[in-house]
Amino acid sequence: MTIRTILTAPDPKLREVSKPVDEVTDEIRKLMDDMLETMYDAPGIGLAAIQVGEPIRVIVMDLSEGDEPKEPRYFVNPVIRDPSDELAPYQEGCLSVPEFYEEVERPDRCVVDYLDYEGNPQTLEAEGLLAVCIQHEMDHLNGVLFIDHLSRLKRERILKKLKREKAEAAA
């Protein structure tokens, strides 16, 4: 497995809409393995393929904590349906928007249809943190960052700081 570079805002590639995967192949499974290794190394709980520069509809996540056994999840071509009308606020962060955390409201439950690691169709009823995480990662597949759910002022302040940090790192 290879640890890949995670793109950070304001990289324009993060705004691309990802394309569906035709078939879950060994190449796609290798990408998912690399993404999982990259996510664990970062560390994070979810990662979309576009965050490592691959504009395809693939997500990995693992919500296990600390010494708990790893519980990797793989979502290929995920589709959210039946989001609840009830919203729940969660403190969100993002590997592509490092060191920033803000409260975002999202539906607290949803159903997700997707292909698993082997390419088999699956349906998952998600709630709580799992529902938030899948919606957050799905946003990435549509070119949306969690900061897009914030006020314009907060979003611009975060992007300005990230641009400044990138410029300083390049110098």
C-alpha positions in Angstrom: 0.0 0.0 0.0 1.1 3.5 -0.7 0.5 6.7 1.3 -0.7 9.3 -1.2 -0.6 13.1 -1.0 -3.9 14.7 0.3 -4.9 17.8 -1.7 -5.8 20.8 0.4 -8.0 23.8 -0.2 -7.9 25.9 -2.2 -6.7 23.3 -4.8 -9.1 23.6 -7.7 -9.1 19.9 -8.2 -11.2 19.5 -5.0 -14.0 21.4 -6.8 -14.3 18.7 -9.6 -17.4 16.5 -9.7 -16.2 12.9 -9.6 -17.2 10.4 -12.3 -18.9 7.0 -11.6 -16.8 3.9 -11.6 -17.7 1.4 -14.3 -16.5 -1.7 -12.5 -14.7 -2.5 -9.2 -11.4 -3.8 -10.5 -8.1 -4.7 -8.9 -6.9 -1.2 -9.8 -9.9 0.3 -7.9 -9.3 -2.0 -4.9 -5.6 -0.9 -4.9 -6.7 2.7 -4.9 -9.1 2.0 -2.0 -6.3 0.3 -0.1 -4.0 3.2 -0.7 -6.7 5.7 0.4 -7.3 3.8 3.6 -3.6 3.7 4.4 -3.4 7.5 3.6 -6.4 8.2 5.8 -5.0 6.2 8.8 -1.7 8.0 8.4 -3.2 11.5 8.3 -5.1 10.5 10.7 -8.7 10.8 9.7 -12.0 8.9 9.6 -13.0 9.3 5.9 -11.4 10.1 2.6 -12.8 10.6 -0.9 -10.8 9.6 -4.0 -10.7 13.2 -5.2 -8.8 14.2 -2.1 -5.9 12.1 -3.5 -6.4 13.5 -7.0 -8.6 10.8 -8.4 -11.9 12.2 -9.7 -13.9 9.0 -9.3 -16.8 8.2 -7.0 -15.0 6.2 -4.3 -15.0 6.8 -0.5 -13.2 5.0 2.3 -13.9 5.4 6.0 -13.3 3.9 9.4 -15.1 5.2 12.5 -13.3 2.9 15.0 -11.5 4.7 17.8 -8.3 4.1 19.7 -7.6 0.5 20.5 -10.8 -0.8 18.9 -10.3 -3.2 16.0 -10.2 -1.4 12.6 -13.5 -1.4 10.7 -12.8 -0.1 7.2 -15.7 0.7 5.0 -15.6 1.1 1.2 -18.2 2.9 -0.9 -18.0 2.9 -4.7 -20.6 5.0 -6.6 -22.5 5.8 -3.3 -25.9 7.4 -3.6 -27.7 9.0 -0.7 -31.5 8.6 -0.5 -34.2 9.2 2.1 -32.3 11.8 4.2 -34.2 12.6 7.4 -35.9 16.0 7.8 -34.3 16.2 11.3 -30.9 17.9 11.2 -28.2 17.3 13.7 -25.2 19.6 14.3 -21.7 18.0 14.3 -18.3 19.5 14.7 -16.6 18.7 11.4 -13.1 18.8 10.2 -11.5 17.7 6.9 -8.1 16.4 5.8 -8.3 18.8 2.9 -9.0 21.8 5.2 -6.4 20.9 7.9 -6.7 22.3 11.4 -10.1 23.9 11.0 -13.2 22.6 12.8 -16.7 24.0 12.5 -20.2 23.0 13.4 -22.3 21.9 10.4 -25.9 20.7 10.4 -26.8 17.7 8.3 -29.6 15.2 8.2 -29.1 12.9 11.1 -30.1 9.8 9.2 -30.0 8.6 5.6 -29.8 5.5 3.4 -26.8 4.8 1.2 -26.8 2.6 -1.9 -23.3 1.6 -3.1 -20.9 -1.1 -4.3 -18.6 -2.6 -1.7 -14.9 -3.6 -2.0 -15.8 -6.6 -4.1 -18.3 -4.7 -6.3 -21.4 -6.1 -4.7 -24.4 -3.9 -4.4 -25.1 -2.9 -0.8 -27.6 -0.7 1.1 -26.7 0.9 4.5 -29.0 2.7 6.9 -26.8 5.3 8.5 -27.3 7.5 11.5 -25.3 9.7 13.8 -21.6 10.1 13.0 -21.8 7.5 10.2 -24.5 9.5 8.5 -22.5 12.7 8.9 -19.3 11.2 7.6 -20.9 9.6 4.5 -22.6 13.0 3.7 -19.4 14.9 4.2 -17.5 12.5 1.9 -20.3 12.5 -0.7 -20.0 16.3 -0.7 -16.3 15.8 -1.9 -17.5 13.7 -4.8 -19.7 16.6 -5.8 -16.9 19.2 -5.5 -18.2 20.6 -2.2 -16.1 21.2 1.0 -17.6 21.3 4.5 -16.6 25.0 4.6 -19.2 25.6 1.9 -21.8 25.0 4.5 -20.5 27.9 6.6 -21.2 31.6 6.3 -19.3 33.4 3.5 -17.3 35.3 6.1 -16.1 32.1 7.9 -15.3 30.3 4.6 -13.3 33.3 3.2 -11.3 33.6 6.4 -10.4 29.9 6.4 -9.5 30.0 2.7 -7.4 33.1 3.2 -5.4 31.5 6.0 -4.9 28.3 4.0 -3.6 30.3 1.0 -1.2 32.2 3.2 0.1 28.9 4.8 0.6 27.4 1.3 2.5 30.5 0.1 4.7 30.4 3.3 5.4 26.7 2.8 6.3 27.2 -0.8 8.7 30.0 0.0 
